Amino acid sequence: MSTRIEHDLIGDKEISNECYYGVQTARAAENFHITGVTLSKFPTFIESIAKVKLAAALANYELGLLTEAKKNAIVEACDQLIAGKHHNQFVVDMIQGGAGTSTNMNANEVIANIGLELMGYQKGEYKFLHPNNDVNLSQSTNDAYPTALRVALYEKLGELSESMKIIQNSFAKKAASFKDVIKMGRTQLQDAVPMTLEQEFRTYAVMIGEDIQRVHEARQLVREINMGATAIGTGINAHPNYAKTVEAKLQEVTGRPFVTAGDLIEATQDTGAYVQISGVLKRVATKMSKICNDLRLLSSGPRTGFGEINLPAMQPGSSIMPGKVNPVIPEVVNQVCFQVIGTDIAVTMACEGGQLQLNVFEPLIGYNLFNSINMMKNAFEALAYTCVDGITANPERCKALVLNSIGLVTALNPFIGYENSTMVAKEALESGRSVYDIVLEKGLLDKAELDDIIQPENMIKPRNFGLSEKSKFVKL
């Protein structure tokens, strides 16, 4: 295997000629054995870095800072990365010291060496196209890295919204199919009042819909970029017109509405957007986990639990109990949600840990946000396609629980009065008899009156209890 010698501040290092990355990337790969998860595992991030570098090259060329030949080589190299090529050359661990410098240099070196070959030179002949002088021209890690992070997050949050729409739609369609299934609502795991299974499942769709809007709002926060800030926001080593020029080029390259921050010094150190995004992800995870808790409860049994719905059987549930089937999809979604909720603390501490003009912990922030979004996206789509879409109801079981429930007496309260209702509920609890039978036995209502009151359509929505209607029933 042929090699080349590259040189940096630390000294000389031998690099395989099969590698498009160079000496600084090689040192970082040796230094950071942290997660075992390299940049190559996050293709959207690599593509976003390439888009930032492409926009910078176009801006530098327009400002007369880069020759046409170098610009063309950089643009073609970036296009290859955006198309998914050479991602295996991004070998640095996602969590790294140096505020993302290793990631930035991994990109600079790969782009430079791809560009050199396109220009007819050998890898490492940096006098013709240099990673720092040309690919990183008018930039610093401190503006290029966070801008690439924001470009990637904008795309990933869009993907998350789409997966949330999938699961929202699954719940909405399932709700429509359950419109005639009467069941018992519960509060504090105790019988409450009747409702329909449609109402229960429609609520889940509404809950998810609200959070889709929250994700959309959070997504707007990453539109603000700090390209042109260079080291700390003062714009040192950048052309006076560079910030606005690269803003326009990035909009052109991405097709997204990225805008330059009004104060680049503030934008270079402020990571508040990431705190907000992480908080929204935690909110989504918290609510989705609650929904999965409900699905597991409602399907519990099948003989000794609630047993109101059936989840699709995905796999045998036990190595010792034949016939047992577990709610494995809601369970895995719960676990994803727990992980996202815990990750929020790491993101919060990384954002808080910034000092003075820079936050050096953005690698951890990016790693955790990307991981959370990827897991949530996969989990929500699995929940939709392999669980919710296949849920069936047990209408007779649901109805029997309503008719046998002490909570049924709440529907009778406006007609027989609170004292009578309390008396009926107490006797039903002590005797094990149904509310229905006790009301008839005591003559509080006749059968026609009672049957009218407990019609499903009369128990699941507001009803006008005028004096004339109440006087028909209440025994004075």
ABEGO torsion letter per residue (X at the ends): XBBBBBBBAAEBBBBBAABABBAAAAAAAAABBAAGBBAAABAAAAAAAAAAAAAAAAAAAAAGABBAAAAAAAAAAAAAAAAGBGAAABABBABBBGGGAAAAAAAAAAAAAAAAAAAGBBBGBAAABBAAAAAABGBBAAAAAAAAAAAAAAAAAAAAAAAAAAAAAAAAAAAAAAAABBBBBBBGGBBBBBBBAAAAAAAAAAAAAAAAAAAAAAAAAAABBABGAEAAGAGBGBBAAAAAAAAAAAAAAAGBBBBBBABAAAAAABAAAAAAAAAAAAAAAAAAAAAAAAAAAAABOAAABAGABBBBBABBABAABBGBBBBAAAAAAAAAAAAAAAAAAAAAAAAAABBEABBAAAAAAAAAAAAAAAAAAAAAAAAAAAAAAABBBBAAAAAAAAAABAAAAAAAAAAAEAAAAAAAAAAAAAAGBBAAAAAAAAGABBAAAAAAAABAAAAABBBBBBAAAAAAABBX
